[in-house]
Amino acid sequence: MKTPRYLATASVVTLALSLSACGSKGDAGGDAGAAAGVLNLGASVSLTGKLAREGTLTQEGYQLCQDKVNAKGGVKVGDKTLKLDIKYQDDTSKPDTAAQLVDQFNDQGIKLILGSYGSANTEAQAAVIERNNQVMVDSSGADNNIFAKGYKRTFGVLSPATEYAASIVKAIAELATPKPTSVVVLSADDGFSKRAADGAVKAAKDLGFTVLETQYFPNGATDVSSALNKIKGSNPQVIIGSVHLAEGVAIVKQSKELGIKPQGFGETVAPPTPDFVTTLGADANGVLGSSQWTKSASGKDDYFGTAMQYEADIQAKFKHEAGYHNAEASAACLAFVLAIQKAGSTEADKVRDALAALDAPSFFAQLKFDATGQNSTKPMSVIQIQNGKMVTVWPKDSAEGKLIWPGLAS
Amino acid sequence: MSGFFQATIYGLLQGGLLALVAVGFSLVWGVMNVVNLSHGAFVVLGAYLGWQLHSSLGLDPFLGMILVAAVLFCLGYAVQRLLINLVVNGPIFITLLLTFGLELLLVQGMNIVFTANYQSITTSYAGNAVIVGDIQLPLGRLLAFALAVVITVALVRVMSRTRVGMSIMATGMDRGAARLMGIRARHVYAVTFGLATALAGMAGTMVGVVDTFNPAAAGRFTLLSFVIAVLGGLGNMYGALVGGMLMGLVQAWGGYFLPGTWVNALAFLLLVVVLIFRPSGLVGKAFYSARLEV
């Protein structure tokens, strides 16, 4: 049967309309921007797809940075002052798209790039950055693997993946009374989560815990019951989840459904994300989480002030509590601004050298990179959900409250 | 051994939820020969509507899902009459394109209206469990499973005992002959699509009760529905239920005995094996995949 032409046209038009709704491919100024008194940074962010929530928080962090820098007049480059203008593109949470967008920025003459959300996207981008002689400050790709490839043009403001779950284990060992004796790690199977799980296992063994076999499940799974059924008979006293939000929520929900009652849960990325409390309600109480930043962090800078001031600014602009996804994005943008000012140039090679030599305090942490590009001296914080709020409980010197243990909501 | 029984029970319950998600997809494919790639988006839309009714009006999701079903029936009816009907006689490639485009529009629309935040319909009872010996039966999943069985049985009775149902079945079997008997195929198709979206909405509300969701989950629900519909087979209302329960069991057993990262590979291996030995699915009717449209 022959299809009338209008039928095919209707379909194609609908598809085209839909695709156009997916993401805007706006143009950016590049060198022309600098000539016009504007400093362009390129940012591929995950505004749609499975990382859209975290990607949106990242964009908020970049946006606040732009506002703060421009409120102070802009970025001083030699004898000029340039207005900061971040060009956004939606990478739809896909690493290959994130990498292509870096290429696209390069074609537009934009050499200075702010990282996308997550290790997979960032790792894909880092290879392109190196090839194009661009420079990237990575706000949220923590996988140690990104920095083990000898790249010279990617700098991460955050602590490496191996510290995420390990910091929770250290906090429990130091603060929990009675001290639990057995730990099991449940992990998603993406690179970041596996690296974080390895870090937790090593820390737990070093601290004398009995460590059960790590159980893995697919990244993004909303059903982790198989892993929970496997560990149920062993009655582990602590369950550590090396996970993102969806898997983290599933661990707490399904443990309750299956009658698994450890003394406490600790999870890497999930608990500091605002959605963790809204989706779990009272069941979120007592869960520990690791955070790159909390509002009790020490340190200050000329643009954002202290961590408490940063929290107030995010509240005022975006009407929610500041999360570490916001803060690490703002810190990445700040590192670029400080390096460009120090270099007195927007030329990629000079900015790269200035980043490599950067050693500056900030509301986030000291911004200082080792030879691989990692901010390896930056400490992690451990938070606990108490009465629906995030409370920093470790390290002790920046704690806002005491660890409640056993941590399981009753 | 209790671990194995627990995994089996949980897998069956999870399978019931999957069946509920897939039953509408299977119905539309079986009757209209349309592979509806926007099905997952309707599931997520149902979850959002159920969540909105719960959070704004305090309506229990098991009551709210009736309203959700009514709203999505109307939406599905309109979408079929005004949009899909334009291409329903075309080759499957065209309907795939159209429903794929519709899926993108719906997902982007939900991103704009509801944001990408994860949501869940939090009730006081869904996370609790009924304990039988050493086995825990999670209440929310138990209710979703019961609902899947009730809906499937109800669908069978509607299809075999009501005029609307028999019109749907007749149109699915032979559209030309059905037209000659005075059945208005366009209306029947629209009712079928409306029924499917209503069922997707109910499934979405259930998903919201036991899981988390955001707009990005739409693609996963469509893929699951596709696999379950093929596993169970077309032309039999029990197909989705059988396919869903088998999928749930295979995932539970696979995850229990093998490394947990193998579960997705196992699900697709199962699909390949079933298609080798029963190309029309476990309980499907062979003529459905070979019928000619006139």
Chai-1 contact restraints between the chains, C-beta under 6 A:
chainA,res_idxA,chainB,res_idxB,connection_type,confidence,min_distance_angstrom,max_distance_angstrom,comment,restraint_id
A,T3,B,G90,contact,1.0,0.0,6.0,A-B,restraint_1
A,L7,B,L86,contact,1.0,0.0,6.0,A-B,restraint_2
A,L7,B,V87,contact,1.0,0.0,6.0,A-B,restraint_3
A,L7,B,G90,contact,1.0,0.0,6.0,A-B,restraint_4
A,A10,B,L86,contact,1.0,0.0,6.0,A-B,restraint_5
A,S11,B,V87,contact,1.0,0.0,6.0,A-B,restraint_6
A,S11,B,I94,contact,1.0,0.0,6.0,A-B,restraint_7
A,S11,B,L97,contact,1.0,0.0,6.0,A-B,restraint_8
A,S11,B,L98,contact,1.0,0.0,6.0,A-B,restraint_9
A,T14,B,L98,contact,1.0,0.0,6.0,A-B,restraint_10
A,T14,B,G101,contact,1.0,0.0,6.0,A-B,restraint_11
A,L15,B,L97,contact,1.0,0.0,6.0,A-B,restraint_12
A,L15,B,G101,contact,1.0,0.0,6.0,A-B,restraint_13
A,S18,B,G101,contact,1.0,0.0,6.0,A-B,restraint_14
A,S18,B,L104,contact,1.0,0.0,6.0,A-B,restraint_15
A,S18,B,L105,contact,1.0,0.0,6.0,A-B,restraint_16
A,A21,B,Q108,contact,1.0,0.0,6.0,A-B,restraint_17
A,T48,B,N111,contact,1.0,0.0,6.0,A-B,restraint_18
A,G49,B,A216,contact,1.0,0.0,6.0,A-B,restraint_19
A,K50,B,A216,contact,1.0,0.0,6.0,A-B,restraint_20
A,A52,B,A116,contact,1.0,0.0,6.0,A-B,restraint_21
A,R53,B,A116,contact,1.0,0.0,6.0,A-B,restraint_22
A,R53,B,N117,contact,1.0,0.0,6.0,A-B,restraint_23
A,T56,B,A116,contact,1.0,0.0,6.0,A-B,restraint_24
A,D189,B,T261,contact,1.0,0.0,6.0,A-B,restraint_25
A,Q215,B,G260,contact,1.0,0.0,6.0,A-B,restraint_26
A,Y216,B,G260,contact,1.0,0.0,6.0,A-B,restraint_27
A,Y216,B,T261,contact,1.0,0.0,6.0,A-B,restraint_28
A,F217,B,G260,contact,1.0,0.0,6.0,A-B,restraint_29
A,P218,B,T261,contact,1.0,0.0,6.0,A-B,restraint_30
A,P218,B,N264,contact,1.0,0.0,6.0,A-B,restraint_31
A,T222,B,D211,contact,1.0,0.0,6.0,A-B,restraint_32
A,S225,B,Y10,contact,1.0,0.0,6.0,A-B,restraint_33
A,S226,B,G255,contact,1.0,0.0,6.0,A-B,restraint_34
A,S226,B,Y256,contact,1.0,0.0,6.0,A-B,restraint_35
A,S226,B,G260,contact,1.0,0.0,6.0,A-B,restraint_36
A,A227,B,G260,contact,1.0,0.0,6.0,A-B,restraint_37
A,N229,B,G3,contact,1.0,0.0,6.0,A-B,restraint_38
A,N229,B,Q6,contact,1.0,0.0,6.0,A-B,restraint_39
A,N229,B,A7,contact,1.0,0.0,6.0,A-B,restraint_40
A,N229,B,Y256,contact,1.0,0.0,6.0,A-B,restraint_41
A,G233,B,G3,contact,1.0,0.0,6.0,A-B,restraint_42
A,L245,B,Y118,contact,1.0,0.0,6.0,A-B,restraint_43
A,A246,B,T212,contact,1.0,0.0,6.0,A-B,restraint_44
A,V249,B,T212,contact,1.0,0.0,6.0,A-B,restraint_45
A,K256,B,G127,contact,1.0,0.0,6.0,A-B,restraint_46
A,E257,B,A129,contact,1.0,0.0,6.0,A-B,restraint_47
A,E257,B,P138,contact,1.0,0.0,6.0,A-B,restraint_48
A,L258,B,Q136,contact,1.0,0.0,6.0,A-B,restraint_49
A,G259,B,Q136,contact,1.0,0.0,6.0,A-B,restraint_50
A,D275,B,N117,contact,1.0,0.0,6.0,A-B,restraint_51
A,D275,B,Y118,contact,1.0,0.0,6.0,A-B,restraint_52
A,T279,B,Y118,contact,1.0,0.0,6.0,A-B,restraint_53
A,T279,B,S120,contact,1.0,0.0,6.0,A-B,restraint_54
A,T279,B,T212,contact,1.0,0.0,6.0,A-B,restraint_55
A,G281,B,T122,contact,1.0,0.0,6.0,A-B,restraint_56
